[in-house]
Amino acid sequence: MEEIQSQSDNYRSSSSSASSPNNHNNRLIPTNNNLFYLRKSGLLRQPISFEDSPEWEDTEIDDIEGGLGGGNDSINVVTTTASVSPALSKLNSGSLPSVSIPETSVAVRKIAGVSVVWKDLTVTIKGKRKYSDKVVKSSNGYALPGTLTVIMGPAKSGKSTLLRAIAGRLGDSARMYGEVFVNGAKSSLPYGSYGYVDRESMLIGSLTVREMLYYSALLQLPGFFSQKKSLVEDAIHAMSLGDYADKLIGGHCFMKGLPSGERRRISIARELVMRPQVLFIDEPLYHLDSVSALLMMVTLKKLASTGCTIIFTMYQSSTEVFGLFDRICLLSNGNTLFFGETLACLQHFSNAGFPCPIMQSPSDHFLRAINTDFDRIIAMCKNWQDDHGDFSSVNMDTAVAIRTLEATYRSNDAAEVESMIQRLTDKEGPLLKSRGKASGATRTAVLTWRSLLIMSREWKYFWLRLILCMFFSLCVGTIFANLGHSLSSVVVRVAAVFVFVSFTSLLSVAGLPAMIKEIKIYIHEQSNDHSGTLVFLLGNLFSSIPFLFLISISSSLVFYFLVGLRDEFSLLMYFVLNVFTCLLVNEGLMLVVATIWQDIFWSILTVISVQVLMMLVAGYFRVRETLPRAVWTYPMSYIAFHTYAVQASFSLSDTHTNDKCFLWFLVGV
């Protein structure tokens, strides 16, 4: 502790001297609008804000408890107003324009408030020893209705794990200890009461924004179509997507997609069709530029003003964005270094001996103090520091800074947080109830119709396969045309049938990229309980049938008459159905492989390898009875669908020659 205190005192003295107006190396030059310029020798002038730390007020817990006691659909608690609160706006006064939430003439529906509390929350992940690695360690915190609560910290600090633990979405490899309270009661969030937005946006590029949200509403909600359309329009309005509602999301094939900011807001709007009372977002500003990030946070602030409780993770933010947060949970290596008001966090760092420099973003300053990766960077830049001044605003080892901040938090602020948690959990509010789900039949019908629409617009899914199969059929048909009716022509026709059936199935790998993307969308929907395995399989099967039958009949007509097979309608349809069944089985094979790998390269490699093995034991290269019994006859020759497809086609070979004995010798039938 003496080491911590001594280094902390050294930093206080160096920081005060660096920012003092009387320092002979620095000159503060006053300008308009309460801006000052800090001039150093050899440096350009840069604007800064120079004012005392603002004061803040604690939230009135009595008003919160009174609001949670009612069960009506409107919220009667202390919520964030439609503009940035005065206390928070002081953070940027003078140097940055205050951010205001855009007003609208459309009435905004209020959402019943929900408080979420996590107490002594610890999460362990399976490591070398079972459940030995603690990712989150005894975290305490809460989120109130109408507020933005951010979980911030460096990479691999446990932000996303804590968010998933609070939402009840931990995987099988994780185990949670501690308690989560919803409205003061130990209970999990039921279906429909919360929404969870992952870091990666899994959107369907061939749908418009309105179509995407409408199909999501059909999958998630029971009730009539008119009600769901109203909820979709509310979600579009809430996330300020009106200008993009009828535009394709894009981002597939050669179609330019919507900007990343709009795509991120679509992902959030997809969860808003349920009108959730709690919204969890993992990295809402992921891959967004500064303008899109500010627009995103302003939109979330407007959404919180309706009463929704919003909890999200974030790596870092600009000063403007930081001013929109209500509470911050600061993590480092799973340890909670601070929880409370955002402005109180600035005071916490100042009390610990790390005041935020005037020209630095608060979040950047926080992460610099608690991210151990900076030690390695500073060591690399040591020589450069000596020549150009201090490279870092924190002049101590990061491990020491973390211990100092943690000790300061436990001695000053932790008791207040625990008291607040005790007051929130002493009185139970109304229990949340599930709002019901769409039936399995409805979800199957919706997924079938959506997949049909996607396949009709996604040219790489089936239209490219249709073109390839038609071209291949034309090539095979012209190569094997005018064979005559001799005994030798039977052998050639059998080869033509084998080549056509085998390679038509092999060309189906062109649809694997689109299939993998659809599987990833299903996995996202299934994680939010918007879909199920059987529903997805049936929807994919029913939507594939029309397109596979179109490929079968178009390519078979070209091949059938060019090769000169029997000119009878019943046999023609028999041949078409044979090819269609072969393609349908192959579609199932690709679906299984794509689900296992979820990677384009390995999926294509596996499907082609399996197809080649099936061709080898199909009975064309060698009769089944002559194959080695172990593995190749049992079970490979019976598993290979090529075997049945080729054998079923031999009866169509020729009517003018008696080739029964020859076919028996060739394939053993």
Residue pairs with C-beta under 8 A, 6 or more apart in sequence:
1 407
3 400
4 400
4 403
4 404
4 407
7 353
7 396
7 397
7 400
7 404
8 352
8 353
8 396
8 404
9 353
10 395
10 396
11 353
11 354
11 394
11 395
11 396
12 353
12 355
14 395
15 354
15 355
15 357
15 393
17 23
18 26
18 357
18 390
19 357
19 358
20 26
21 28
25 40
25 41
26 38
26 39
26 40
27 38
27 39
28 36
28 37
28 38
28 50
29 36
29 37
29 39
29 45
30 36
31 37
31 47
33 94
34 49
34 50
34 51
34 93
34 94
34 95
35 47
35 48
35 49
35 94
35 95
36 47
36 48
36 49
36 50
37 45
37 46
37 47
37 48
38 45
38 46
38 48
38 358
38 359
39 45
46 359
47 95
48 95
48 358
48 359
49 92
49 93
49 94
49 95
49 96
49 358
50 94
50 358
51 93
51 94
53 343
53 346
53 347
53 350
54 87
54 90
54 91
54 93
54 343
55 87
56 87
56 341
56 343
56 344
57 87
58 341
59 78
59 144
60 78
61 420
61 423
61 424
63 77
63 78
64 77
64 78
64 115
64 144
64 145
64 424
65 423
65 424
65 427
66 76
66 77
67 75
67 76
67 77
67 78
67 113
67 145
68 77
68 113
68 114
68 115
68 145
68 183
68 184
68 427
68 429
68 430
69 427
69 429
69 430
70 76
70 430
71 112
71 430
72 112
73 110
73 111
73 112
74 110
74 112
74 307
75 110
75 111
75 112
75 113
75 145
75 146
75 306
75 307
76 113
77 113
77 144
77 145
77 146
77 307
78 146
79 113
79 145
79 146
79 147
79 304
79 305
79 307
80 146
80 147
80 148
80 301
80 304
80 305
80 326
81 305
82 100
82 101
82 103
82 302
82 305
83 98
83 100
83 101
84 98
84 99
84 100
84 101
84 301
84 323
84 324
87 343
88 323
88 324
88 325
88 326
88 342
88 343
89 98
89 99
89 323
90 343
91 319
91 322
91 323
91 342
91 343
91 346
91 362
92 98
92 319
92 320
92 323
96 319
96 320
99 294
99 298
99 320
99 323
99 324
101 298
101 301
101 302
101 305
102 240
102 298
102 302
104 237
106 237
108 238
108 305
108 306
109 234
109 275
109 306
110 306
110 307
111 275
111 277
111 306
111 307
111 308
112 277
112 307
113 144
113 145
113 146
113 277
113 307
113 309
114 145
114 182
114 183
114 193
114 277
114 278
114 309
114 429
114 432
115 142
115 143
115 144
115 145
115 181
115 182
115 183
115 184
115 309
115 424
115 429
116 142
116 143
116 166
116 180
116 181
116 182
116 278
116 309
116 311
117 141
117 142
117 143
117 180
117 181
117 182
117 184
117 421
117 424
117 425
118 139
118 140
118 141
118 142
118 162
118 165
118 166
118 178
118 179
118 180
118 181
119 140
119 178
119 179
119 180
119 181
119 421
119 425
120 138
120 139
120 140
120 177
120 178
120 179
121 136
121 138
121 139
121 140
121 162
121 165
121 166
121 176
121 177
121 178
121 179
121 180
122 134
122 136
122 137
122 138
122 139
122 176
122 177
122 178
123 134
123 135
123 136
123 158
123 161
123 162
123 165
123 170
123 174
123 175
123 176
123 177
124 131
124 132
124 133
124 134
124 135
124 174
124 175
124 177
125 131
125 133
125 135
125 161
125 173
125 174
126 132
126 133
126 173
126 174
127 133
131 175
134 334
135 158
135 161
135 174
135 334
136 158
136 161
136 162
136 165
136 331
136 334
137 334
137 335
137 336
138 178
138 336
139 162
139 178
139 329
139 331
139 336
140 336
140 339
140 414
140 417
140 418
140 421
141 149
141 327
141 329
141 336
141 339
141 417
141 421
142 149
142 417
142 420
142 421
142 424
143 149
143 278
143 309
143 310
143 311
143 327
144 309
144 326
145 307
145 308
145 309
146 304
146 305
146 306
146 307
146 308
146 309
147 304
147 309
147 310
147 326
147 327
148 297
148 300
148 301
148 304
148 310
148 312
148 324
148 325
148 326
148 327
149 309
149 310
149 311
149 312
149 325
149 326
149 327
149 328
149 329
150 312
150 313
150 314
150 325
150 327
150 328
150 329
151 159
151 162
151 163
151 311
151 312
151 313
151 314
151 328
151 329
151 331
152 159
152 313
152 314
152 315
152 316
152 328
152 329
152 330
152 331
152 363
152 366
152 367
153 159
153 315
153 330
153 331
153 332
153 367
153 370
154 315
154 332
154 367
154 370
154 371
154 372
154 373
155 315
157 331
157 332
157 333
157 334
158 331
158 333
158 334
159 313
159 314
159 315
159 331
160 199
160 282
160 283
160 313
161 170
161 174
162 313
162 329
162 331
163 280
163 282
163 311
163 312
163 313
164 170
164 171
164 174
165 174
165 176
165 180
166 180
166 280
166 311
167 189
167 194
167 196
167 280
168 180
168 188
168 189
169 196
169 527
170 176
179 186
180 186
180 188
181 187
181 424
181 425
182 188
182 189
182 278
182 432
183 428
183 429
183 430
183 431
183 432
184 424
184 425
184 426
184 427
184 428
184 429
185 428
185 429
185 431
187 431
187 432
189 278
189 432
190 432
190 433
190 434
191 434
191 435
191 437
191 529
192 220
192 221
192 274
192 276
192 434
192 435
192 436
192 437
193 276
193 277
193 278
193 432
193 433
193 434
193 435
194 276
194 277
194 278
194 279
194 280
195 268
195 271
195 272
195 274
195 276
195 278
195 279
195 280
195 528
196 271
196 280
196 281
196 282
196 527
196 528
197 267
197 268
197 270
197 271
197 279
197 280
197 281
197 282
197 284
198 267
198 282
198 524
198 527
199 282
199 283
199 286
200 286
201 263
201 264
201 266
201 267
202 267
202 520
202 521
202 523
202 524
203 212
203 249
203 251
203 263
203 266
203 267
203 521
204 212
204 249
204 450
204 454
204 521
205 248
205 249
205 250
205 251
205 252
205 255
205 257
206 248
206 249
206 252
206 453
206 454
206 457
206 458
207 215
207 248
207 249
207 450
207 453
207 454
208 245
208 246
208 247
208 248
208 249
209 236
209 241
209 244
209 245
209 246
209 247
209 249
209 258
209 266
209 269
210 232
210 236
210 245
210 246
211 453
212 249
212 266
212 270
213 232
213 235
213 236
213 266
213 269
213 270
213 273
214 228
214 229
214 232
215 446
215 450
216 270
216 273
216 530
217 228
217 229
217 231
217 232
217 273
218 225
218 228
218 438
218 442
218 446
219 438
219 443
219 446
219 447
219 525
219 530
219 531
220 273
220 274
220 437
220 438
220 530
221 227
221 228
221 231
221 273
221 274
221 435
221 436
221 437
221 438
222 435
222 436
222 437
222 438
222 439
222 442
228 273
231 273
231 274
231 275
232 273
234 272
234 273
234 275
235 269
235 270
235 272
235 273
236 242
236 245
236 269
238 269
238 272
238 299
238 302
238 303
238 306
239 265
239 266
239 268
239 269
239 272
239 299
239 303
240 265
240 295
240 299
241 262
241 265
241 266
241 269
244 258
244 262
247 258
248 255
249 257
249 258
249 263
249 266
250 256
250 257
250 258
251 257
251 258
251 263
252 458
252 517
253 458
253 459
253 460
257 263
258 266
259 292
260 287
260 288
260 292
261 288
261 289
261 291
261 292
261 293
261 295
261 296
264 284
264 285
264 286
264 287
264 288
264 292
264 296
265 296
265 299
268 279
268 281
268 284
268 300
271 279
271 528
272 279
272 303
274 435
276 308
277 307
277 308
277 309
277 432
278 308
278 309
278 310
278 311
279 303
279 308
279 309
279 310
279 311
280 311
280 312
281 300
281 310
281 311
281 312
281 313
282 312
282 313
283 312
283 313
283 314
283 315
284 296
284 297
284 300
284 312
284 314
285 292
285 293
285 296
285 297
285 314
285 317
285 321
288 296
290 318
293 317
293 318
293 321
294 318
294 320
294 321
297 317
297 321
297 324
298 324
300 310
300 312
300 324
301 324
303 310
304 310
304 326
314 363
315 367
316 361
316 363
316 364
316 367
317 325
317 361
317 363
318 361
318 363
319 361
319 362
322 342
322 361
322 362
322 363
323 342
325 342
326 341
326 342
327 339
327 340
327 341
327 342
328 338
328 339
328 340
328 341
328 342
328 345
329 336
329 338
329 339
330 336
330 337
330 338
330 339
330 345
330 366
330 370
331 337
332 370
332 371
332 402
333 402
335 402
335 406
336 409
337 370
337 402
337 405
337 406
337 409
338 345
338 348
338 405
338 409
338 413
339 409
339 413
339 417
340 348
340 413
340 416
340 417
342 362
344 413
345 362
345 366
346 356
346 362
348 405
348 408
348 409
348 412
348 413
349 355
349 356
349 365
349 366
349 369
349 405
350 356
351 408
351 412
352 404
352 405
352 408
353 404
354 365
354 369
354 394
354 401
354 404
354 405
356 362
356 365
357 365
357 393
360 393
365 393
365 394
368 374
368 392
368 393
368 394
369 394
369 398
369 401
369 402
369 405
370 398
370 401
370 402
370 405
371 398
372 398
372 399
372 402
374 392
374 398
375 397
375 398
378 385
378 391
378 392
381 391
384 391
385 391
394 401
437 529
438 446
440 532
440 534
440 535
443 531
443 532
443 535
443 539
444 535
444 538
444 539
444 542
446 539
447 531
447 535
447 536
447 538
447 539
447 540
447 543
448 538
448 539
448 542
448 543
449 543
450 539
451 518
451 539
451 540
451 542
451 543
451 544
452 543
452 546
454 461
454 518
455 461
455 462
455 543
455 544
455 547
458 514
460 510
460 511
460 513
460 514
461 511
461 514
461 515
461 547
462 511
462 547
462 550
462 551
464 510
464 511
465 507
465 508
465 510
465 511
465 551
466 547
466 550
466 551
466 554
468 507
468 510
469 504
469 507
469 551
469 554
469 555
470 554
470 555
470 558
472 503
472 504
472 507
472 555
473 500
473 504
473 555
473 556
473 558
473 559
474 558
474 562
476 496
476 499
476 500
476 503
476 559
476 562
476 563
477 558
477 559
477 561
477 562
477 563
478 562
479 496
480 492
480 493
480 495
480 496
480 562
480 563
481 562
481 563
481 564
482 564
483 489
483 492
483 493
483 563
483 564
485 654
485 656
485 657
486 657
487 657
487 659
487 662
489 654
489 657
490 653
490 654
490 657
490 659
490 662
490 663
491 662
491 666
493 563
493 564
493 565
493 653
493 654
494 620
494 646
494 650
494 653
494 663
494 666
495 620
496 559
496 563
497 563
497 646
497 649
497 650
497 652
497 653
498 618
498 620
498 642
498 646
500 559
500 579
501 578
501 579
501 582
501 642
501 645
501 646
501 649
502 611
502 615
502 618
502 642
502 646
504 551
504 555
504 579
504 582
504 583
505 582
505 583
505 586
505 611
505 642
506 608
506 611
508 583
508 586
508 587
508 590
509 590
509 604
509 607
509 608
511 590
512 590
512 594
512 600
512 603
512 604
512 607
513 600
515 590
515 591
515 594
516 594
516 598
516 599
516 600
516 603
518 540
519 591
519 594
519 595
519 598
520 598
522 531
522 536
525 531
526 532
526 533
526 536
537 591
540 591
544 584
544 587
545 584
548 580
548 583
548 584
548 587
549 580
551 583
552 576
552 577
552 579
552 580
552 583
553 576
553 580
555 579
556 572
556 575
556 576
556 579
557 572
560 572
560 575
561 567
565 571
565 575
565 652
565 653
566 652
566 654
566 655
571 651
571 652
574 648
574 652
575 649
575 652
578 645
578 648
578 649
579 645
581 641
581 645
582 641
582 642
582 645
585 641
586 611
586 641
589 607
589 610
590 603
590 607
593 603
593 606
593 607
593 610
594 603
596 606
597 603
597 606
613 636
613 640
614 636
614 639
614 640
614 641
614 642
614 643
615 621
615 640
615 642
617 624
617 627
617 632
617 633
617 636
617 637
617 640
617 643
618 637
618 640
618 642
618 643
618 645
618 646
619 637
619 643
619 646
619 647
619 666
619 667
619 668
620 646
620 666
620 667
623 665
623 666
623 667
623 668
624 633
624 637
624 643
624 667
624 668
625 668
627 633
627 637
637 643
646 667
647 667
647 669
650 663
650 667
650 669
653 659
653 663
663 669
